[in-house]
Amino acid sequence: MVSQAPVHIEGIGSIVPLSEEAEVLVRSDDPEHPANLIPQLCREFYQLGWVTGTGGGISVRSKDIVYLAPSGVQKERILPEHMFVLPFAQSSVPKPGSQRDFLRLPSKKGLSESQCTPLFWNAFTLRSAGACIHTHSQHAVLLTLLLPRDAKSFRISHQEMIKGVRLGGTGKTLAYYNTLEVPIIENTAREEDLTDSMAKAMDEFPDAAAILVRRHGVYVWGSTWESAKTQAECLDYLFEMATKMLQAKIPLVDAE
């Protein structure tokens, strides 16, 4: 392996990427350090049924560093040493099949970076997000099936939990009487092939805090991990409520 030049990491100092020195990036006693936080959140999301069967994922951006959970693993068993760590400033914007720049790779064989990487980067670059969560919530999936097949978005109003969602995911919180709208994109055979359609939907729906993927799940982001988690929980509540309202033939948007 060709030796790489040292890079300066704020709060840590200079390290050589992909060397033993880079292990400092995943070693911390702070429970809110991304390397500790991501495994904890994955365990919580697993209990909610959001990341079962190795599906789903989360990425946290800490200043100029991005932490990624690995792909295709038991999410409730992820450990800090399983994290992939990347510089936010990449040689090229992550796209399907593109080369990535890494600061640290897990030593455990068989681990690969999340297939969601370019979609997480959509949230980081298009919304200046600090965290992005991807779930396979059954509420999200069922909602996309109950809505008309040609529906381009999900809309709901006059629900208390709307107040926990932010404009664009990172702006001010919505009000009870506001109409929440989340765009819906079509699923693809490979996760990363959703990158362009997600970016297009984010451009067309600048106030949306999430993207629903038909028959698949949802991507939710926020300026911090706390905000992303809060919005994911509020949206999942609203998705579940909407499925019940649709089955009871109750309008999702109040006529007031």
N, C-alpha and C positions, 0 to 999 in steps of 0.2 A: 504494500500500500504506500502510495506517495505521501510523504510528510506534508502536512498542511501548515500554513502560517498561523501563528496565534491570533486569536480574536479577543477583543475586550468585552466582557460582560458586566454591565452595570451591577454594582453590589457584590460582585465576585472577583473581578480582576481579569487577567489574561489567561486564557486556556487554549490548548491546541485541540481543535475539533477531532472527534473520533479517537481520542487518546484516553489513557487512564485518568488524566486531569479532568476530563469532561464528566466523570462520574459525580463530581460535586454538584452537577446540575440536578441530580435526582436524590441527593442526600440532605435531609433537613429534619429537625425535630418539630418544625412548625406544622401543625395539622392542616393549615390552609396553604401550605406550599403546593403548587400544582401537582407535583409528583405524588404527594400524599392525598391531595384532595380528589383527584380524578378516580383513583380506586375506590375511595369512600362513596363518592357520588354514584359510581357504577353499581356498587352493592345496593344502594338505596333505590336506584332506578330498576335494578333487577327485581327487587321485592315488589315494585309497582307493575311488573310485567312489561316494562318498556324496552329492556335490552336482553330478553331471553334468547336462547338458541344462538348465541354469539352475535346477535344483531345489534344495531344501534351503536352509539358512541358519543364521545365528548372531546372537545379540544378547548384548552385554555391558553389565552395569550397573556403573558406576563411581560409587560414593557416590550422589548424587542425580541422576545423568545416565545416560541409556540410549543406547547406540550400536547402530544397526541397519544391517545390510547391505541393499542395495537388492534389489528383487524382479525376477525375469525377466531377469537378466543372466548373462553368463559368469562363474561364481563364481571361476574361476582367474585372472581378469583384473581383479578389483576393486582399486581404489586407495583410499588414505585419503580423497581428496577426494570419493569417491562415497558417503561415510557420511551417514546421516540421524542427527541428534542430537536427543533429546527430553528434557524434564525428566521424572523419574520421577513427580513429583506432577502428574498431569494434571487438567484441569478436570472430566473424567469418566472413569471406568474404561474403557479401550479395549475396545470391542465391535465386532462386524461393522458396518461402515458408519458408525461414530461419528467425530466430529471429533477430530483429534489436536492437541496443542500441540507446536510444534517450536521448538527453539533454533537449529537450523541445517539448511539444505536444500542438497543438492548443486547446483552451477550447471549441470552437464551436463544437457542437455535429454533427455527421455524416461525418466528414472529415476523410479521410484516406490518408496515404502516397502514393506518386506516384507509380504506377505499374512499372514505368521506373527505380526505384531505383537500382536494380542490373545491369542494362544496363549503367546507369550513372557511377556506380562504375567501370565498365570496362574501361571507359574513364579515370577515376581518377587513377586507378592502372596500366593499361597497357600503358598509354600515359602521365601520370603525368599531366593531364589536370586540369585546374582551373575552367572550366565551361563546361557543355554539354547541348546542345539544341536538343529537339526532335520536329519535325514538321510533320504535315499531308499535306504538300504542294501538291497541285494538279499537279504541274510541276514534282515533284519527282515521284509521283504515275504514272502519264501518261508515263513518260520516261521508267519506268520498264515494262510497257505494250507494248510499241512500240519496245523495244529491243527484240531480239530473246528470246523465252521462256527458252532456255538453257543458256542464257548469264550469266556468273558468275561475270561480272563487266561492268561498263560504262566507256568508254574511249573517250577523246576529246582532240584536240590539236589546237594550233594557234588561240586562242581566248584571247583577252586582259584581261578578268576578271579572267583568270587562275592565273594571277599575285597576286591575293588577297588570294590565297589558300596556305597553308603551308605543307611541307613534314610531314606526320604523324600527321598533325594538330597543332603541337607545334614546328616544326623545321623551316628551312629557307623557304622563299617564293619561289614558282615556277616561272619559266620564261615563257614568251609568247609562245616560241617554244616547251616547255615541253609538254609531254602527261600526262594529268591528268587522274587518274584511281580511280574509287570508286567501291568497291565490292558490290554485290547484294546478299542478303540472302532471304530465303523464309519466308513468314509471318506465324504466329502461331495464334491459337485461343486466347491465353492469352499473354499479352505483355511481362511479365517477362520470359516466355518460350523462348524468343529470346536470352536470356543471353549467352548461350553456343555457338550458331551459330555466334553471333556477335563477341565474343572473338576469335573464330576460324578464322573468316574473318580478324580480326585485326592482328592476328598472320601471316596469309598468305599474307596480303597486308600491310606491315609495313609502307609504304609511304602514305597510304590513310588517308585523313583527315575526312572521314565520312563513314557511312554505309547506303546504300539504302536497304529498306525493300520492297520487291515486293508487290504491291497492298496496301501499308500501308503508307510509308513516309520515313523519313531520320533521322539519328542521326549525329550530327556535334559537334565537340569539339575544344577547344583551350586552350592555357595556361592561358588566362584571359577571362573574359566575353566579353570584347571588341573584342578580337581575335575570339572567338567562333561566335559572332554575325556577324562580318565582313565576316568570311568564310561561314556562313550560307547564307548570302545575295549573295555572289559571286557564291556559288554553285547553289543556286536557279535560278539565272540568267542563268547560264550555262545549268541547266536542262531544262529551258524553251527554250533556244536557240537550244538545242539538239532536243527537240521534233519537233520544226519547221523545222530543218534541215533534220530530218528523214522523215518527211512528204513531204518535197520538194526533197527527194532523193539526198541530199548533203552529201558527206562523212563526218563523224565526226572527223576523224584523217587525217590531211593533208599528202599527199604523199611525200612532200618535204624532 
